């Protein structure tokens, strides 16, 4: 595999790591991710970071989670903008005056 292909694989697979730790990938995806994780230290670090969060989510009280979710009719709630690696969150960017 060329370095460019490896970087593309890394970028494409990294977005699935959240689903991976939540057991939300099918057997084929898991096989591909397992193979990638053997060779990709940054993705292994990401899995190591996400795994405790996934375990905590499994212990969450569904009623408490429900209470924390915004009501669908709440006009103040918006979907956050997607954030890409290396890009600061919109709230971190100073606004020009
Ligand atoms: Zn990777």
Backbone and ligand atoms as CSV (ligand in chain L), in Angstrom:
chain,resi,resn,atom,element,x,y,z
A,1,UNK,N,N,0.855,-1.195,0.000
A,1,UNK,CA,C,0.000,0.000,0.000
A,1,UNK,C,C,0.887,1.240,0.000
A,2,UNK,N,N,0.521,2.205,-0.842
A,2,UNK,CA,C,1.281,3.444,-0.876
A,2,UNK,C,C,0.954,4.281,0.355
A,3,UNK,N,N,1.826,5.247,0.637
A,3,UNK,CA,C,1.579,6.125,1.800
A,3,UNK,C,C,0.275,6.898,1.611
A,4,UNK,N,N,0.026,7.366,0.380
A,4,UNK,CA,C,-1.215,8.099,0.121
A,4,UNK,C,C,-2.443,7.236,0.379
A,5,UNK,N,N,-2.382,5.979,-0.052
A,5,UNK,CA,C,-3.515,5.071,0.183
A,5,UNK,C,C,-3.673,4.804,1.674
A,6,UNK,N,N,-2.556,4.671,2.376
A,6,UNK,CA,C,-2.629,4.431,3.824
A,6,UNK,C,C,-3.262,5.618,4.533
A,7,UNK,N,N,-2.904,6.833,4.119
A,7,UNK,CA,C,-3.473,8.040,4.734
A,7,UNK,C,C,-4.965,8.108,4.430
A,8,UNK,N,N,-5.346,7.797,3.180
A,8,UNK,CA,C,-6.777,7.787,2.826
A,8,UNK,C,C,-7.528,6.753,3.675
A,9,UNK,N,N,-6.952,5.552,3.803
A,9,UNK,CA,C,-7.591,4.527,4.638
A,9,UNK,C,C,-7.743,5.039,6.063
A,10,UNK,N,N,-6.664,5.642,6.572
A,10,UNK,CA,C,-6.696,6.164,7.944
A,10,UNK,C,C,-7.834,7.165,8.096
A,11,UNK,N,N,-7.910,8.118,7.188
A,11,UNK,CA,C,-8.938,9.158,7.284
A,11,UNK,C,C,-10.338,8.564,7.139
A,12,UNK,N,N,-10.504,7.616,6.227
A,12,UNK,CA,C,-11.821,7.007,6.017
A,12,UNK,C,C,-12.232,6.128,7.190
A,13,UNK,N,N,-11.270,5.425,7.766
A,13,UNK,CA,C,-11.599,4.480,8.840
A,13,UNK,C,C,-11.736,5.184,10.178
A,14,UNK,N,N,-11.008,6.259,10.370
A,14,UNK,CA,C,-11.023,6.937,11.666
A,14,UNK,C,C,-12.430,7.410,12.037
A,15,UNK,N,N,-13.210,7.802,11.060
A,15,UNK,CA,C,-14.562,8.284,11.354
A,15,UNK,C,C,-15.463,7.156,11.865
A,16,UNK,N,N,-15.041,5.915,11.692
A,16,UNK,CA,C,-15.857,4.772,12.143
A,16,UNK,C,C,-15.455,4.281,13.528
A,17,UNK,N,N,-14.445,4.906,14.123
A,17,UNK,CA,C,-13.948,4.373,15.399
A,17,UNK,C,C,-14.965,4.524,16.522
A,18,UNK,N,N,-15.765,5.576,16.486
A,18,UNK,CA,C,-16.811,5.738,17.499
A,18,UNK,C,C,-17.803,4.590,17.431
A,19,UNK,N,N,-18.249,4.270,16.221
A,19,UNK,CA,C,-19.169,3.139,16.039
A,19,UNK,C,C,-18.476,1.837,16.426
A,20,UNK,N,N,-17.194,1.730,16.125
A,20,UNK,CA,C,-16.416,0.524,16.455
A,20,UNK,C,C,-16.444,0.262,17.957
A,21,UNK,N,N,-16.167,1.293,18.756
A,21,UNK,CA,C,-16.127,1.070,20.212
A,21,UNK,C,C,-17.525,0.863,20.789
A,22,UNK,N,N,-18.549,1.334,20.073
A,22,UNK,CA,C,-19.929,1.133,20.531
A,22,UNK,C,C,-20.534,-0.152,19.966
A,23,UNK,N,N,-19.695,-0.969,19.306
A,23,UNK,CA,C,-20.134,-2.218,18.695
A,23,UNK,C,C,-21.212,-1.951,17.647
A,24,UNK,N,N,-21.027,-0.873,16.914
A,24,UNK,CA,C,-22.001,-0.496,15.906
A,24,UNK,C,C,-21.518,-0.721,14.486
A,25,UNK,N,N,-20.558,-1.596,14.313
A,25,UNK,CA,C,-20.080,-1.915,12.964
A,25,UNK,C,C,-20.370,-3.383,12.692
A,26,UNK,N,N,-20.529,-3.706,11.414
A,26,UNK,CA,C,-20.784,-5.113,11.083
A,26,UNK,C,C,-19.461,-5.894,11.077
A,27,UNK,N,N,-19.551,-7.188,10.894
A,27,UNK,CA,C,-18.384,-8.064,11.006
A,27,UNK,C,C,-17.297,-7.678,10.008
A,28,UNK,N,N,-17.702,-7.315,8.787
A,28,UNK,CA,C,-16.718,-6.953,7.761
A,28,UNK,C,C,-15.996,-5.652,8.141
A,29,UNK,N,N,-16.774,-4.656,8.599
A,29,UNK,CA,C,-16.157,-3.397,9.020
A,29,UNK,C,C,-15.209,-3.636,10.205
A,30,UNK,N,N,-15.633,-4.471,11.134
A,30,UNK,CA,C,-14.787,-4.766,12.297
A,30,UNK,C,C,-13.476,-5.407,11.856
A,31,UNK,N,N,-13.563,-6.298,10.905
A,31,UNK,CA,C,-12.359,-6.974,10.393
A,31,UNK,C,C,-11.403,-5.956,9.761
A,32,UNK,N,N,-11.950,-5.050,8.964
A,32,UNK,CA,C,-11.125,-4.020,8.304
A,32,UNK,C,C,-10.508,-3.103,9.356
A,33,UNK,N,N,-11.320,-2.694,10.343
A,33,UNK,CA,C,-10.814,-1.798,11.389
A,33,UNK,C,C,-9.775,-2.494,12.256
A,34,UNK,N,N,-10.018,-3.761,12.590
A,34,UNK,CA,C,-9.022,-4.505,13.381
A,34,UNK,C,C,-7.680,-4.543,12.657
A,35,UNK,N,N,-7.723,-4.786,11.342
A,35,UNK,CA,C,-6.488,-4.838,10.557
A,35,UNK,C,C,-5.807,-3.467,10.548
A,36,UNK,N,N,-6.597,-2.406,10.385
A,36,UNK,CA,C,-6.038,-1.051,10.381
A,36,UNK,C,C,-5.433,-0.721,11.742
A,37,UNK,N,N,-6.110,-1.098,12.800
A,37,UNK,CA,C,-5.640,-0.765,14.149
A,37,UNK,C,C,-4.301,-1.434,14.471
A,38,UNK,N,N,-4.049,-2.574,13.858
A,38,UNK,CA,C,-2.761,-3.236,14.098
A,38,UNK,C,C,-1.602,-2.373,13.622
A,39,UNK,N,N,-1.835,-1.550,12.591
A,39,UNK,CA,C,-0.750,-0.766,11.992
A,39,UNK,C,C,-0.837,0.723,12.272
A,40,UNK,N,N,-1.901,1.207,12.897
A,40,UNK,CA,C,-2.095,2.650,13.021
A,40,UNK,C,C,-2.157,3.072,14.492
A,41,UNK,N,N,-1.059,3.613,14.944
A,41,UNK,CA,C,-0.977,4.045,16.340
A,41,UNK,C,C,-1.968,5.169,16.680
A,42,UNK,N,N,-2.135,6.204,15.827
A,42,UNK,CA,C,-3.108,7.250,16.169
A,42,UNK,C,C,-4.524,6.699,16.336
A,43,UNK,N,N,-4.920,5.746,15.514
A,43,UNK,CA,C,-6.262,5.170,15.644
A,43,UNK,C,C,-6.362,4.307,16.897
A,44,UNK,N,N,-5.285,3.605,17.239
A,44,UNK,CA,C,-5.313,2.843,18.502
A,44,UNK,C,C,-5.479,3.791,19.682
A,45,UNK,N,N,-4.806,4.944,19.616
A,45,UNK,CA,C,-4.954,5.942,20.688
A,45,UNK,C,C,-6.394,6.452,20.748
A,46,UNK,N,N,-6.972,6.661,19.581
A,46,UNK,CA,C,-8.364,7.133,19.534
A,46,UNK,C,C,-9.297,6.092,20.168
A,47,UNK,N,N,-9.090,4.825,19.839
A,47,UNK,CA,C,-9.910,3.758,20.430
A,47,UNK,C,C,-9.705,3.714,21.943
A,48,UNK,N,N,-8.450,3.887,22.376
A,48,UNK,CA,C,-8.174,3.874,23.818
A,48,UNK,C,C,-8.877,5.030,24.518
A,49,UNK,N,N,-9.009,6.164,23.836
A,49,UNK,CA,C,-9.687,7.328,24.407
A,49,UNK,C,C,-11.204,7.133,24.402
A,50,UNK,N,N,-11.721,6.556,23.336
A,50,UNK,CA,C,-13.173,6.410,23.198
A,50,UNK,C,C,-13.752,5.260,24.025
A,51,UNK,N,N,-12.975,4.233,24.248
A,51,UNK,CA,C,-13.494,3.033,24.919
A,51,UNK,C,C,-14.064,3.324,26.311
A,52,UNK,N,N,-13.367,4.084,27.172
A,52,UNK,CA,C,-13.973,4.366,28.486
A,52,UNK,C,C,-15.269,5.157,28.365
A,53,UNK,N,N,-15.345,6.041,27.393
A,53,UNK,CA,C,-16.575,6.819,27.197
A,53,UNK,C,C,-17.707,5.879,26.793
A,54,UNK,N,N,-17.407,4.940,25.888
A,54,UNK,CA,C,-18.426,3.979,25.459
A,54,UNK,C,C,-18.895,3.144,26.646
A,55,UNK,N,N,-17.969,2.767,27.518
A,55,UNK,CA,C,-18.356,1.967,28.695
A,55,UNK,C,C,-19.227,2.785,29.634
A,56,UNK,N,N,-18.894,4.053,29.805
A,56,UNK,CA,C,-19.718,4.911,30.662
A,56,UNK,C,C,-21.118,5.079,30.085
A,57,UNK,N,N,-21.208,5.211,28.773
A,57,UNK,CA,C,-22.526,5.344,28.144
A,57,UNK,C,C,-23.396,4.129,28.440
A,58,UNK,N,N,-22.767,2.958,28.511
A,58,UNK,CA,C,-23.509,1.740,28.814
A,58,UNK,C,C,-24.072,1.730,30.224
A,59,UNK,N,N,-23.491,2.524,31.097
A,59,UNK,CA,C,-23.954,2.576,32.491
A,59,UNK,C,C,-24.941,3.709,32.736
A,60,UNK,N,N,-25.140,4.548,31.724
A,60,UNK,CA,C,-25.991,5.728,31.905
A,60,UNK,C,C,-27.438,5.322,32.152
A,61,UNK,N,N,-28.085,6.067,33.022
A,61,UNK,CA,C,-29.502,5.869,33.312
A,61,UNK,C,C,-30.290,6.445,32.135
A,62,UNK,N,N,-31.047,5.611,31.409
A,62,UNK,CA,C,-31.775,6.110,30.230
A,62,UNK,C,C,-32.697,7.289,30.558
A,63,UNK,N,N,-33.280,7.287,31.753
A,63,UNK,CA,C,-34.180,8.390,32.118
A,63,UNK,C,C,-33.393,9.695,32.255
A,64,UNK,N,N,-32.172,9.602,32.820
A,64,UNK,CA,C,-31.344,10.799,32.962
A,64,UNK,C,C,-30.901,11.306,31.591
A,65,UNK,N,N,-30.511,10.369,30.718
A,65,UNK,CA,C,-30.106,10.756,29.359
A,65,UNK,C,C,-31.261,11.445,28.652
A,66,UNK,N,N,-32.442,10.879,28.792
A,66,UNK,CA,C,-33.630,11.457,28.158
A,66,UNK,C,C,-33.866,12.877,28.663
A,67,UNK,N,N,-33.658,13.072,29.963
A,67,UNK,CA,C,-33.889,14.388,30.560
A,67,UNK,C,C,-32.875,15.414,30.052
A,68,UNK,N,N,-31.682,14.959,29.671
A,68,UNK,CA,C,-30.641,15.872,29.207
A,68,UNK,C,C,-30.779,16.235,27.737
A,69,UNK,N,N,-31.506,15.413,26.990
A,69,UNK,CA,C,-31.648,15.675,25.557
A,69,UNK,C,C,-32.541,16.892,25.323
A,70,UNK,N,N,-32.217,17.679,24.319
A,70,UNK,CA,C,-33.080,18.814,24.023
A,70,UNK,C,C,-34.423,18.335,23.486
A,71,UNK,N,N,-35.449,19.058,23.802
A,71,UNK,CA,C,-36.768,18.730,23.281
A,71,UNK,C,C,-36.787,19.057,21.788
A,72,UNK,N,N,-37.367,18.217,20.959
A,72,UNK,CA,C,-37.361,18.479,19.508
A,72,UNK,C,C,-37.970,19.820,19.124
A,73,UNK,N,N,-38.842,20.340,19.963
A,73,UNK,CA,C,-39.485,21.623,19.649
A,73,UNK,C,C,-38.731,22.812,20.230
A,74,UNK,N,N,-37.590,22.557,20.896
A,74,UNK,CA,C,-36.823,23.648,21.498
A,74,UNK,C,C,-36.182,24.491,20.387
A,75,UNK,N,N,-36.598,25.756,20.225
A,75,UNK,CA,C,-36.067,26.579,19.134
A,75,UNK,C,C,-34.625,27.012,19.360
A,76,UNK,N,N,-34.104,26.851,20.587
A,76,UNK,CA,C,-32.724,27.270,20.858
A,76,UNK,C,C,-31.731,26.176,20.514
A,77,UNK,N,N,-32.219,24.970,20.258
A,77,UNK,CA,C,-31.320,23.867,19.989
A,77,UNK,C,C,-30.984,23.814,18.499
A,78,UNK,N,N,-29.694,23.665,18.190
A,78,UNK,CA,C,-29.274,23.522,16.800
A,78,UNK,C,C,-28.278,22.371,16.705
A,79,UNK,N,N,-28.147,21.845,15.539
A,79,UNK,CA,C,-27.163,20.789,15.306
A,79,UNK,C,C,-25.792,21.452,15.208
A,80,UNK,N,N,-24.816,20.995,16.037
A,80,UNK,CA,C,-23.493,21.596,15.965
A,80,UNK,C,C,-22.862,21.387,14.588
A,81,UNK,N,N,-22.050,22.360,14.183
A,81,UNK,CA,C,-21.317,22.227,12.931
A,81,UNK,C,C,-20.318,21.085,13.059
A,82,UNK,N,N,-20.095,20.307,11.995
A,82,UNK,CA,C,-19.086,19.257,12.061
A,82,UNK,C,C,-17.703,19.870,12.248
A,83,UNK,N,N,-16.883,19.185,12.984
A,83,UNK,CA,C,-15.543,19.679,13.270
A,83,UNK,C,C,-14.542,18.707,12.670
A,84,UNK,N,N,-13.597,19.241,11.924
A,84,UNK,CA,C,-12.608,18.396,11.272
A,84,UNK,C,C,-11.292,18.498,12.017
A,85,UNK,N,N,-10.541,17.428,11.920
A,85,UNK,CA,C,-9.257,17.359,12.592
A,85,UNK,C,C,-8.390,18.573,12.235
A,86,UNK,N,N,-7.826,19.214,13.237
A,86,UNK,CA,C,-6.944,20.348,13.006
A,86,UNK,C,C,-7.681,21.658,12.855
A,87,UNK,N,N,-9.001,21.601,12.812
A,87,UNK,CA,C,-9.798,22.815,12.642
A,87,UNK,C,C,-10.394,23.187,13.996
A,88,UNK,N,N,-10.196,24.414,14.461
A,88,UNK,CA,C,-10.768,24.791,15.746
A,88,UNK,C,C,-12.287,24.849,15.659
A,89,UNK,N,N,-12.936,24.597,16.788
A,89,UNK,CA,C,-14.391,24.725,16.832
A,89,UNK,C,C,-14.761,26.171,16.578
A,90,UNK,N,N,-15.948,26.382,16.014
A,90,UNK,CA,C,-16.383,27.729,15.660
A,90,UNK,C,C,-16.316,28.654,16.860
A,91,UNK,N,N,-16.631,28.110,18.064
A,91,UNK,CA,C,-16.624,28.969,19.253
A,91,UNK,C,C,-15.204,29.372,19.643
A,92,UNK,N,N,-14.167,28.641,19.146
A,92,UNK,CA,C,-12.771,28.948,19.459
A,92,UNK,C,C,-12.186,30.006,18.525
A,93,UNK,N,N,-12.871,30.259,17.413
A,93,UNK,CA,C,-12.337,31.199,16.436
A,93,UNK,C,C,-12.749,32.610,16.829
A,94,UNK,N,N,-11.753,33.521,17.025
A,94,UNK,CA,C,-12.134,34.886,17.387
A,94,UNK,C,C,-12.937,35.529,16.272
A,95,UNK,N,N,-13.952,36.237,16.627
A,95,UNK,CA,C,-14.784,36.918,15.638
A,95,UNK,C,C,-14.147,38.254,15.297
A,96,UNK,N,N,-14.155,38.566,14.008
A,96,UNK,CA,C,-13.643,39.871,13.603
A,96,UNK,C,C,-14.696,40.912,13.869
A,97,UNK,N,N,-14.284,42.115,14.153
A,97,UNK,CA,C,-15.232,43.187,14.481
A,97,UNK,C,C,-15.320,44.209,13.388
L,1,ZN,ZN,ZN,-5.604,5.218,11.423
